[in-house]
Amino acid sequence: MLNSMTTNFIGRLRAKDPAAWFELWETFGPVLRAQLSKWGRGRIGVETVQDLSQETLAALSDSIDRYDPARGARFSTWLLAIAKHTLGDEMDRRRALKRTPGKGKVSLEEGWMAEAEGKSPGGEYEAAVFRAKVYAAIRMVERECDFTEFSVYRMRVFDGQSGKEVAEGLGTSEPTVSRKLTKVRSLIRERLREVITTYSFTSEEVDEATRNGLELNPKKADDTLFDDAIAEIYHREMEERRRDEEAMYK
């Protein structure tokens, strides 16, 4: 059974809600571009990768009625399968244009599609999908908080400054910094629960946060460990997105 948040989001996709489609693209577009680029190994350019990643998400919204959660497939696995078929169709089209003799439909099991630079897309891809969910939650909180509140968390956690340094930099007191830090951390936990719930079709996906050091139950959580884990994920995601943007504008 899908949870209510996932069901609601699927309903929005089925209704062709532009905002739902944009949320999907904003969250997972960079992951798809990176994966398609690895599969392509120079066979396809940046513009084609951009087009194919958009086609993948459009295909997902078109096929979501046929998704059966009882089969136990992860959302990310389903997304990856659609991306493979989208890329396969593009390679078929190119072969048809070239009128290559003696070659039939491209197999989605070809080595260059199953691996990228000698690495399976499995663990690396799943990690990228999880980072995308965390980044989406952080962005939601940044839009929700006022400038000072989020600046406290950014400076304290992402920039590694002390409470005293943050207080001096923002012209406030250390107790105020502590209160705002606690507030933003709590919001990040809440939004991360929402994001993970929305895009999780299996119990394994729901449990990803805890496995990655992000305990979402504040009664069980160690705030320092939570902040350390989310900072590491955030910095890795920012680096990946920087590389993605550089590739797009070369």
C-alpha positions as semicolon CSV with decimal commas, in nm:
position;residue;x (nm);y (nm);z (nm)
1;M;0,000;0,000;0,000
2;L;0,119;0,348;-0,083
3;N;0,112;0,606;0,194
4;S;-0,122;0,905;0,172
5;M;0,149;1,156;0,077
6;T;0,275;0,937;-0,207
7;T;-0,081;0,874;-0,325
8;N;-0,153;1,246;-0,326
9;F;0,160;1,320;-0,526
10;I;0,080;1,044;-0,776
11;G;-0,267;1,190;-0,810
12;R;-0,117;1,526;-0,898
13;L;0,104;1,364;-1,159
14;R;-0,194;1,180;-1,307
15;A;-0,379;1,512;-1,323
16;K;-0,081;1,663;-1,511
17;D;-0,030;1,920;-1,236
18;P;0,256;2,141;-1,365
19;A;0,377;2,209;-1,009
20;A;0,407;1,836;-0,936
21;W;0,599;1,779;-1,258
22;F;0,831;2,068;-1,171
23;E;0,892;1,928;-0,821
24;L;0,989;1,597;-0,976
25;W;1,221;1,766;-1,225
26;E;1,380;1,997;-0,967
27;T;1,448;1,707;-0,731
28;F;1,562;1,431;-0,965
29;G;1,662;1,610;-1,287
30;P;2,031;1,641;-1,186
31;V;2,045;1,271;-1,091
32;L;1,903;1,167;-1,427
33;R;2,135;1,394;-1,621
34;A;2,437;1,251;-1,442
35;Q;2,326;0,891;-1,500
36;L;2,242;0,944;-1,866
37;S;2,577;1,113;-1,924
38;K;2,758;0,812;-1,774
39;W;2,561;0,569;-1,985
40;G;2,620;0,778;-2,296
41;R;3,000;0,782;-2,255
42;G;3,035;1,066;-2,503
43;R;2,784;0,922;-2,751
44;I;2,530;1,190;-2,663
45;G;2,581;1,559;-2,600
46;V;2,471;1,781;-2,314
47;E;2,158;1,904;-2,491
48;T;2,049;1,548;-2,567
49;V;2,106;1,449;-2,204
50;Q;1,889;1,742;-2,095
51;D;1,613;1,641;-2,338
52;L;1,628;1,274;-2,240
53;S;1,610;1,348;-1,868
54;Q;1,297;1,556;-1,926
55;E;1,150;1,281;-2,143
56;T;1,219;1,031;-1,866
57;L;1,020;1,228;-1,611
58;A;0,741;1,288;-1,861
59;A;0,728;0,913;-1,929
60;L;0,716;0,847;-1,557
61;S;0,413;1,069;-1,512
62;D;0,245;0,901;-1,811
63;S;0,309;0,550;-1,680
64;I;0,245;0,605;-1,312
65;D;-0,102;0,449;-1,336
66;R;0,065;0,118;-1,420
67;Y;0,302;0,116;-1,124
68;D;0,232;-0,173;-0,887
69;P;0,382;-0,113;-0,539
70;A;0,305;-0,474;-0,447
71;R;0,595;-0,580;-0,668
72;G;0,832;-0,406;-0,426
73;A;1,020;-0,190;-0,675
74;R;1,183;0,123;-0,538
75;F;1,083;0,456;-0,686
76;S;1,443;0,515;-0,791
77;T;1,466;0,173;-0,960
78;W;1,152;0,244;-1,158
79;L;1,286;0,584;-1,259
80;L;1,612;0,426;-1,371
81;A;1,433;0,166;-1,584
82;I;1,237;0,440;-1,762
83;A;1,561;0,634;-1,822
84;K;1,717;0,323;-1,979
85;H;1,425;0,280;-2,215
86;T;1,430;0,650;-2,304
87;L;1,800;0,632;-2,387
88;G;1,748;0,306;-2,575
89;D;1,483;0,472;-2,792
90;E;1,722;0,758;-2,868
91;M;1,998;0,516;-2,975
92;D;1,746;0,326;-3,190
93;R;1,649;0,650;-3,358
94;R;2,011;0,737;-3,432
95;R;2,080;0,395;-3,575
96;A;1,773;0,422;-3,795
97;L;1,887;0,760;-3,922
98;K;2,228;0,618;-4,005
99;R;2,061;0,316;-4,170
100;T;2,317;0,092;-4,005
101;P;2,294;-0,250;-4,176
102;G;2,283;-0,570;-3,976
103;K;2,193;-0,415;-3,642
104;G;1,859;-0,452;-3,475
105;K;1,706;-0,282;-3,175
106;V;1,959;-0,182;-2,912
107;S;1,959;-0,405;-2,607
108;L;1,906;-0,235;-2,274
109;E;2,141;-0,494;-2,126
110;E;2,446;-0,380;-2,325
111;G;2,752;-0,329;-2,107
112;W;2,783;0,041;-2,175
113;M;2,432;0,095;-2,040
114;A;2,476;-0,129;-1,736
115;E;2,802;0,027;-1,626
116;A;2,967;0,367;-1,624
117;E;3,343;0,387;-1,607
118;G;3,356;0,039;-1,464
119;K;3,105;0,108;-1,186
120;S;2,756;-0,032;-1,150
121;P;2,491;0,242;-1,127
122;G;2,331;0,062;-0,831
123;G;2,487;0,187;-0,508
124;E;2,620;0,511;-0,652
125;Y;2,289;0,588;-0,821
126;E;2,083;0,511;-0,509
127;A;2,311;0,735;-0,303
128;A;2,259;1,016;-0,555
129;V;1,881;0,973;-0,535
130;F;1,891;0,992;-0,156
131;R;2,112;1,303;-0,165
132;A;1,860;1,462;-0,401
133;K;1,583;1,401;-0,148
134;V;1,789;1,555;0,133
135;Y;1,877;1,857;-0,082
136;A;1,509;1,905;-0,171
137;A;1,417;1,908;0,199
138;I;1,690;2,162;0,276
139;R;1,572;2,388;-0,005
140;M;1,214;2,369;0,126
141;V;1,331;2,481;0,470
142;E;1,544;2,761;0,324
143;R;1,238;2,899;0,145
144;E;1,025;2,859;0,457
145;C;1,262;3,027;0,706
146;D;1,356;3,391;0,725
147;F;1,707;3,488;0,616
148;T;1,857;3,503;0,965
149;E;1,716;3,167;1,074
150;F;1,855;2,975;0,780
151;S;2,182;3,172;0,789
152;V;2,236;3,048;1,144
153;Y;2,203;2,685;1,035
154;R;2,411;2,736;0,721
155;M;2,694;2,911;0,907
156;R;2,685;2,678;1,206
157;V;2,642;2,344;1,026
158;F;2,738;2,380;0,661
159;D;3,019;2,631;0,717
160;G;3,138;2,480;1,047
161;Q;3,150;2,806;1,243
162;S;3,122;2,818;1,620
163;G;2,817;2,960;1,796
164;K;3,020;3,261;1,898
165;E;3,139;3,326;1,541
166;V;2,784;3,300;1,408
167;A;2,651;3,534;1,675
168;E;2,919;3,792;1,599
169;G;2,867;3,759;1,225
170;L;2,492;3,812;1,248
171;G;2,501;4,066;1,531
172;T;2,301;3,855;1,772
173;S;2,353;3,654;2,090
174;E;2,470;3,294;2,127
175;P;2,143;3,188;2,299
176;T;1,954;3,326;1,997
177;V;2,182;3,132;1,765
178;S;2,113;2,816;1,964
179;R;1,735;2,867;1,948
180;K;1,734;2,933;1,575
181;L;1,964;2,636;1,515
182;T;1,722;2,409;1,700
183;K;1,423;2,548;1,509
184;V;1,579;2,500;1,165
185;R;1,705;2,152;1,251
186;S;1,353;2,055;1,356
187;L;1,211;2,190;1,030
188;I;1,467;2,000;0,826
189;R;1,367;1,678;1,002
190;E;1,000;1,748;0,928
191;R;1,054;1,832;0,562
192;L;1,290;1,539;0,514
193;R;1,020;1,307;0,649
194;E;0,777;1,460;0,399
195;V;1,011;1,428;0,102
196;I;1,112;1,072;0,182
197;T;0,749;0,975;0,239
198;T;0,635;1,134;-0,087
199;Y;0,894;0,958;-0,302
200;S;0,910;0,626;-0,116
201;F;0,722;0,325;-0,250
202;T;0,892;0,068;-0,025
203;S;0,977;0,036;0,343
204;E;1,344;0,018;0,246
205;E;1,326;0,369;0,106
206;V;1,149;0,498;0,416
207;D;1,436;0,368;0,631
208;E;1,709;0,534;0,422
209;A;1,743;0,839;0,643
210;T;1,832;0,638;0,952
211;R;2,080;0,425;0,757
212;N;2,251;0,745;0,642
213;G;2,284;0,890;0,992
214;L;1,975;1,113;0,974
215;E;1,756;0,999;1,261
216;L;1,424;1,177;1,207
217;N;1,277;1,097;1,548
218;P;1,406;1,377;1,774
219;K;1,352;1,159;2,083
220;K;1,607;0,909;1,951
221;A;1,836;1,151;1,772
222;D;2,178;1,288;1,852
223;D;2,161;1,643;1,713
224;T;2,536;1,667;1,657
225;L;2,544;1,344;1,459
226;F;2,242;1,459;1,259
227;D;2,408;1,791;1,174
228;D;2,735;1,620;1,080
229;A;2,558;1,372;0,853
230;I;2,343;1,632;0,680
231;A;2,643;1,861;0,627
232;E;2,837;1,581;0,459
233;I;2,543;1,494;0,233
234;Y;2,481;1,861;0,152
235;H;2,842;1,932;0,052
236;R;2,858;1,621;-0,165
237;E;2,533;1,716;-0,339
238;M;2,650;2,074;-0,397
239;E;2,970;1,945;-0,555
240;E;2,777;1,709;-0,783
241;R;2,541;1,987;-0,887
242;R;2,834;2,219;-0,955
243;R;2,983;1,958;-1,189
244;D;2,645;1,911;-1,355
245;E;2,610;2,284;-1,422
246;E;2,964;2,308;-1,556
247;A;2,892;2,024;-1,799
248;M;2,570;2,192;-1,913
249;Y;2,734;2,525;-1,994
250;K;3,062;2,409;-2,150
